[in-house]
Amino acid sequence: MLFGRRKGMARRRWRLSAKLLIASSVATVIGFSAICANVMLDMRRGEEELARQMLENLAAGIDADIGRNIEVYDLSLRAVASNLVMPEIKDVSKEIRHLILFDRAASAKHFGAIQVFDASGQLWIDASSLDPRPENRADEEYFTVHRSNPDEGLFVSRPMLHRGAYSIVLSRSISDAEGRFLGVAAGSIRFSYFHELFDRLNLSPDDTITVLRRDRTIIMRKPFNLDVIGKNLATVRTWSANNLKPTGSYAGQGPVDATPRLYVRRDSSGPLYVVVGKPLEAIFRVWQREVIRIGAIMTALILFVLGTTFFLGREISRRAQAEDKLEELATTDALTGLKNRRKFDLEIDTEWRRAVRSRTPVALLMIDADHFKSYNDNYGHQAGDQVLVGIAICISDSVRRAGDCGARFGGEEFAVLLPGFSVSEALAVAENIRHKVAHWSEEEVTTVSIGVASMMPSAGLDWPDLIAAADKALYAAKANGRNQTVVANVPQLAMVA
């Protein structure tokens, strides 16, 4: 019936409210979680950017120091190479030649003495001695490079054992005015220079500093490992040069070990470049602690919000069910289970208004138990109540549409509202009810008389007119002998069905 439908709608509204509360809370939790995650990612990017700037500054300082020393040493090599081709140098003594060649040569504890080799690789002049020992370096990398290409310029050798110490050799070719190859001027920078430079820096044990030649040969690395020194990264198949471009950075596993690091490359115009690295775990250690702390707080808040939301949702549902129960009790006849008079008046008013809008008929059955008063007096109130319950069951079995409304109108009188039914359709329902009551009632304990009315709402008519018409038809049925159905025909009553 209509009221049952509305009751279901009311319950669904309450349930929707509970679901809406839960959905809103979940959406809020997701929103705040997304904001928190975005803040955490911003913090992570900030930590990475700060580490990158620090590594860039560190790499710039190291590169500047190495570049400055190589440049100073290269100036000495240039001076030696240019002075040797002066014609006057042949006519001076060894002592004067040393003063001319090496007077302005750079000298430091980490710099090896400059040596000059002739075109065959034999040691010709040594800055550390007026009478150098015989020595041939024709097979060394730096000599073969310059012999093959006299225009090579400054060349930095692979790390090697040079004159009793691990060093890199810096060399320049010596050519005459016609460009003929005359020899090589070579000097060295010992590993001790790099060790001292790196030791001055405040680094963590897992931080790395790598100095590489342009062909990606490792010249020096901290932490120091002879197995790594001299290795050419171009031979490492798992590592691509595009991973770490000049003045760029890379986060991940490097070519030397498996520790994930943030690497920053500093490039200058010199023959060497510097790459510094810091473990990602060290960079994000503070950030990870903050993530764990904030994550724990957010988890606790989420659990609290969701728990409270589900609790409130359950209470809302319980309240909705209780209110539905109260509404049902307030609109239901306690004895028969049908709607009471108050609910019937609300339903007929609603359906009448709907019929006015849709221009459809409204039918009404008025049902009365025959001889109920005498039956009640003879058999008692409990037996009379059973008769009323039986009639109500017959009505409920015959009225099944959602919009129909069966109600106890008062005492032994019942009403059935049939929206949209014509007279013939309402008459069929009425006869069905009457026959069911007669079949249910043993030995004709009781029967019912029914008045039927159907109206098309129009100006000057209202639903009380429909009740009055059906009521007149009911009284006509009783006057005609009871246990029958009479149809009201406005303004006159119809004959017995």
HURAUR-V268327 format. One record per backbone hydrogen bond with DSSP energy under -0.5 kcal/mol. NH is the residue of the N-H (numbers start at 1). CO is the residue of the C=O. E is the energy in kcal/mol with one decimal. If there is no record, write none. Layout:
BEGIN
nh=NH co=CO e=E
nh=NH co=CO e=E
END
This chain:
BEGIN
nh=2 co=404 e=-0.8
nh=5 co=1 e=-2.4
nh=6 co=2 e=-2.7
nh=7 co=3 e=-3.0
nh=8 co=4 e=-2.5
nh=9 co=5 e=-2.3
nh=10 co=6 e=-3.0
nh=11 co=7 e=-2.6
nh=12 co=8 e=-2.6
nh=13 co=9 e=-2.4
nh=14 co=10 e=-2.2
nh=15 co=11 e=-2.8
nh=16 co=12 e=-3.2
nh=17 co=13 e=-2.2
nh=18 co=14 e=-2.2
nh=19 co=15 e=-2.9
nh=20 co=16 e=-3.2
nh=21 co=17 e=-2.4
nh=22 co=18 e=-2.4
nh=23 co=19 e=-3.4
nh=24 co=20 e=-2.8
nh=25 co=21 e=-2.4
nh=26 co=22 e=-2.9
nh=27 co=23 e=-2.8
nh=28 co=24 e=-2.6
nh=29 co=25 e=-2.9
nh=30 co=26 e=-2.9
nh=31 co=27 e=-2.7
nh=32 co=28 e=-3.0
nh=33 co=29 e=-2.6
nh=34 co=30 e=-2.6
nh=35 co=31 e=-2.5
nh=36 co=32 e=-2.9
nh=37 co=33 e=-3.0
nh=38 co=34 e=-2.5
nh=39 co=35 e=-2.5
nh=40 co=36 e=-2.6
nh=41 co=37 e=-2.5
nh=42 co=38 e=-2.4
nh=43 co=39 e=-2.5
nh=44 co=40 e=-2.3
nh=45 co=41 e=-2.9
nh=46 co=42 e=-2.5
nh=47 co=43 e=-2.6
nh=48 co=44 e=-2.6
nh=49 co=45 e=-2.7
nh=50 co=46 e=-2.5
nh=51 co=47 e=-2.3
nh=52 co=48 e=-2.4
nh=53 co=49 e=-2.4
nh=54 co=50 e=-2.2
nh=55 co=51 e=-2.7
nh=56 co=52 e=-2.7
nh=57 co=53 e=-2.4
nh=58 co=54 e=-2.4
nh=59 co=55 e=-3.1
nh=60 co=56 e=-2.5
nh=61 co=57 e=-2.2
nh=62 co=58 e=-2.3
nh=63 co=59 e=-2.8
nh=64 co=60 e=-2.3
nh=65 co=61 e=-2.0
nh=66 co=62 e=-2.6
nh=67 co=63 e=-2.9
nh=68 co=64 e=-2.4
nh=69 co=65 e=-2.0
nh=70 co=66 e=-2.6
nh=71 co=67 e=-2.5
nh=72 co=68 e=-2.3
nh=73 co=69 e=-2.5
nh=74 co=70 e=-2.8
nh=75 co=71 e=-1.9
nh=76 co=72 e=-1.3
nh=77 co=73 e=-2.0
nh=78 co=74 e=-2.7
nh=79 co=75 e=-2.3
nh=80 co=76 e=-2.3
nh=81 co=77 e=-2.7
nh=82 co=78 e=-2.6
nh=83 co=79 e=-2.5
nh=84 co=80 e=-2.0
nh=85 co=81 e=-0.6
nh=85 co=82 e=-0.5
nh=86 co=83 e=-1.5
nh=89 co=86 e=-1.2
nh=90 co=87 e=-1.2
nh=91 co=88 e=-1.2
nh=92 co=89 e=-0.8
nh=97 co=93 e=-2.7
nh=98 co=94 e=-2.5
nh=99 co=95 e=-2.0
nh=100 co=96 e=-2.5
nh=101 co=97 e=-2.9
nh=102 co=98 e=-2.9
nh=103 co=99 e=-1.0
nh=105 co=102 e=-0.7
nh=111 co=108 e=-1.4
nh=112 co=188 e=-3.2
nh=115 co=186 e=-3.4
nh=116 co=125 e=-3.3
nh=117 co=184 e=-3.1
nh=118 co=122 e=-2.6
nh=119 co=182 e=-0.7
nh=121 co=118 e=-1.7
nh=123 co=135 e=-3.2
nh=124 co=116 e=-3.5
nh=125 co=116 e=-1.7
nh=126 co=129 e=-0.7
nh=127 co=114 e=-2.9
nh=129 co=126 e=-1.6
nh=137 co=121 e=-2.8
nh=140 co=137 e=-1.3
nh=144 co=140 e=-2.4
nh=145 co=141 e=-2.2
nh=146 co=142 e=-1.5
nh=147 co=143 e=-2.4
nh=148 co=144 e=-2.1
nh=149 co=145 e=-1.9
nh=152 co=149 e=-1.8
nh=155 co=171 e=-2.3
nh=157 co=155 e=-0.5
nh=157 co=169 e=-2.6
nh=160 co=167 e=-2.6
nh=162 co=160 e=-0.9
nh=162 co=165 e=-2.9
nh=163 co=161 e=-0.5
nh=165 co=162 e=-1.3
nh=167 co=160 e=-3.1
nh=168 co=189 e=-1.9
nh=170 co=187 e=-2.8
nh=171 co=155 e=-2.1
nh=172 co=185 e=-2.5
nh=174 co=183 e=-3.0
nh=175 co=173 e=-0.5
nh=176 co=180 e=-1.7
nh=179 co=176 e=-1.8
nh=182 co=174 e=-3.5
nh=183 co=174 e=-1.2
nh=184 co=117 e=-2.1
nh=185 co=172 e=-3.2
nh=186 co=115 e=-3.1
nh=186 co=184 e=-0.5
nh=187 co=170 e=-3.0
nh=189 co=168 e=-2.5
nh=190 co=110 e=-2.7
nh=191 co=166 e=-2.8
nh=193 co=190 e=-1.5
nh=194 co=190 e=-0.7
nh=195 co=191 e=-2.5
nh=196 co=192 e=-2.5
nh=197 co=193 e=-2.4
nh=198 co=194 e=-2.8
nh=199 co=195 e=-2.3
nh=200 co=196 e=-1.0
nh=201 co=198 e=-1.4
nh=203 co=201 e=-1.2
nh=207 co=204 e=-1.6
nh=208 co=277 e=-2.5
nh=209 co=222 e=-1.8
nh=210 co=275 e=-3.2
nh=211 co=220 e=-3.1
nh=212 co=210 e=-0.5
nh=212 co=273 e=-2.7
nh=213 co=217 e=-2.9
nh=214 co=271 e=-0.9
nh=216 co=213 e=-2.3
nh=218 co=231 e=-2.6
nh=219 co=211 e=-3.2
nh=219 co=217 e=-0.5
nh=220 co=211 e=-1.6
nh=222 co=209 e=-2.6
nh=228 co=225 e=-1.6
nh=229 co=225 e=-1.8
nh=230 co=218 e=-2.6
nh=231 co=228 e=-2.2
nh=233 co=216 e=-2.6
nh=233 co=231 e=-0.7
nh=235 co=232 e=-1.8
nh=236 co=233 e=-1.3
nh=237 co=235 e=-0.9
nh=239 co=236 e=-1.3
nh=243 co=240 e=-1.6
nh=244 co=241 e=-0.8
nh=248 co=245 e=-2.0
nh=250 co=263 e=-2.3
nh=252 co=250 e=-0.5
nh=252 co=261 e=-2.8
nh=254 co=259 e=-0.6
nh=261 co=252 e=-2.7
nh=262 co=278 e=-2.9
nh=263 co=250 e=-3.7
nh=263 co=261 e=-0.7
nh=264 co=276 e=-2.6
nh=265 co=248 e=-2.6
nh=266 co=274 e=-3.2
nh=267 co=265 e=-0.6
nh=273 co=212 e=-2.2
nh=274 co=266 e=-1.8
nh=275 co=210 e=-2.8
nh=276 co=264 e=-2.3
nh=277 co=208 e=-2.7
nh=278 co=262 e=-1.6
nh=280 co=260 e=-2.0
nh=283 co=279 e=-1.9
nh=284 co=280 e=-2.5
nh=285 co=282 e=-0.6
nh=288 co=284 e=-2.9
nh=289 co=285 e=-1.8
nh=290 co=286 e=-2.1
nh=291 co=287 e=-2.5
nh=292 co=288 e=-2.4
nh=293 co=289 e=-2.4
nh=294 co=290 e=-3.2
nh=295 co=291 e=-2.8
nh=296 co=292 e=-2.2
nh=297 co=293 e=-2.0
nh=298 co=294 e=-3.0
nh=299 co=295 e=-2.6
nh=300 co=296 e=-2.3
nh=301 co=297 e=-2.5
nh=302 co=298 e=-2.9
nh=303 co=299 e=-2.7
nh=304 co=300 e=-2.3
nh=305 co=301 e=-3.0
nh=306 co=302 e=-3.1
nh=307 co=303 e=-2.6
nh=308 co=304 e=-2.8
nh=309 co=305 e=-2.7
nh=310 co=306 e=-2.8
nh=311 co=307 e=-2.1
nh=312 co=308 e=-2.7
nh=313 co=309 e=-2.9
nh=314 co=310 e=-2.4
nh=315 co=311 e=-2.3
nh=316 co=312 e=-2.7
nh=317 co=313 e=-2.3
nh=318 co=314 e=-2.5
nh=319 co=315 e=-2.5
nh=320 co=316 e=-2.6
nh=321 co=317 e=-2.5
nh=322 co=318 e=-2.5
nh=323 co=319 e=-2.8
nh=324 co=320 e=-2.7
nh=325 co=321 e=-2.4
nh=326 co=322 e=-2.7
nh=327 co=323 e=-2.8
nh=328 co=324 e=-2.6
nh=329 co=325 e=-2.6
nh=330 co=326 e=-2.3
nh=331 co=327 e=-1.3
nh=332 co=328 e=-0.8
nh=333 co=338 e=-4.0
nh=337 co=333 e=-2.1
nh=339 co=406 e=-1.9
nh=340 co=331 e=-2.0
nh=344 co=340 e=-2.4
nh=345 co=341 e=-2.4
nh=346 co=342 e=-1.5
nh=347 co=343 e=-2.5
nh=348 co=344 e=-2.8
nh=349 co=345 e=-1.7
nh=350 co=346 e=-2.1
nh=351 co=347 e=-2.9
nh=352 co=348 e=-2.1
nh=353 co=349 e=-1.9
nh=354 co=350 e=-2.1
nh=355 co=351 e=-2.6
nh=356 co=352 e=-2.1
nh=357 co=353 e=-1.8
nh=358 co=354 e=-2.6
nh=359 co=355 e=-1.7
nh=360 co=355 e=-1.2
nh=362 co=455 e=-2.5
nh=363 co=418 e=-2.0
nh=364 co=453 e=-2.9
nh=365 co=416 e=-2.6
nh=366 co=451 e=-2.7
nh=367 co=365 e=-0.6
nh=367 co=414 e=-3.1
nh=368 co=449 e=-2.3
nh=369 co=412 e=-1.5
nh=370 co=447 e=-3.2
nh=372 co=369 e=-1.0
nh=375 co=371 e=-2.0
nh=376 co=372 e=-2.8
nh=377 co=373 e=-2.3
nh=378 co=374 e=-2.4
nh=379 co=375 e=-2.7
nh=380 co=376 e=-1.5
nh=384 co=380 e=-2.0
nh=385 co=381 e=-2.7
nh=386 co=382 e=-1.9
nh=387 co=383 e=-1.8
nh=388 co=384 e=-2.0
nh=389 co=385 e=-2.5
nh=390 co=386 e=-2.4
nh=391 co=387 e=-2.4
nh=392 co=388 e=-2.4
nh=393 co=389 e=-2.1
nh=394 co=390 e=-2.1
nh=395 co=391 e=-2.3
nh=396 co=392 e=-2.6
nh=397 co=393 e=-2.4
nh=398 co=394 e=-1.1
nh=398 co=395 e=-0.5
nh=399 co=395 e=-1.5
nh=400 co=398 e=-0.7
nh=404 co=401 e=-0.7
nh=405 co=417 e=-1.9
nh=407 co=415 e=-3.0
nh=408 co=339 e=-2.5
nh=409 co=407 e=-0.8
nh=409 co=413 e=-1.3
nh=410 co=413 e=-1.9
nh=413 co=410 e=-2.6
nh=414 co=367 e=-3.6
nh=415 co=407 e=-2.7
nh=416 co=365 e=-2.5
nh=417 co=405 e=-3.0
nh=418 co=363 e=-3.0
nh=420 co=361 e=-2.7
nh=421 co=418 e=-1.5
nh=426 co=422 e=-2.4
nh=427 co=423 e=-2.6
nh=428 co=424 e=-1.9
nh=429 co=425 e=-1.6
nh=430 co=426 e=-2.4
nh=431 co=427 e=-2.5
nh=432 co=428 e=-1.9
nh=433 co=429 e=-2.3
nh=434 co=430 e=-2.6
nh=435 co=431 e=-2.6
nh=436 co=432 e=-2.1
nh=437 co=433 e=-2.4
nh=438 co=434 e=-2.3
nh=439 co=435 e=-2.5
nh=440 co=436 e=-2.6
nh=441 co=437 e=-2.5
nh=442 co=440 e=-0.6
nh=444 co=441 e=-1.1
nh=445 co=442 e=-1.2
nh=449 co=368 e=-2.4
nh=450 co=484 e=-2.4
nh=451 co=366 e=-2.8
nh=452 co=486 e=-2.9
nh=453 co=364 e=-2.1
nh=455 co=362 e=-2.4
nh=457 co=360 e=-0.6
nh=457 co=455 e=-0.7
nh=461 co=458 e=-2.0
nh=465 co=462 e=-1.6
nh=466 co=462 e=-0.9
nh=467 co=463 e=-1.9
nh=468 co=464 e=-2.5
nh=469 co=465 e=-2.2
nh=470 co=466 e=-2.4
nh=471 co=467 e=-2.6
nh=472 co=468 e=-2.2
nh=473 co=469 e=-2.0
nh=474 co=470 e=-2.0
nh=475 co=471 e=-2.4
nh=476 co=472 e=-2.0
nh=477 co=473 e=-2.0
nh=478 co=474 e=-2.1
nh=479 co=475 e=-2.5
nh=480 co=476 e=-1.7
nh=481 co=478 e=-1.4
nh=482 co=477 e=-2.2
nh=486 co=450 e=-2.6
nh=487 co=495 e=-0.9
nh=488 co=452 e=-3.9
nh=489 co=492 e=-1.2
nh=490 co=488 e=-0.6
nh=492 co=489 e=-1.5
nh=494 co=487 e=-3.2
nh=497 co=485 e=-2.8
END
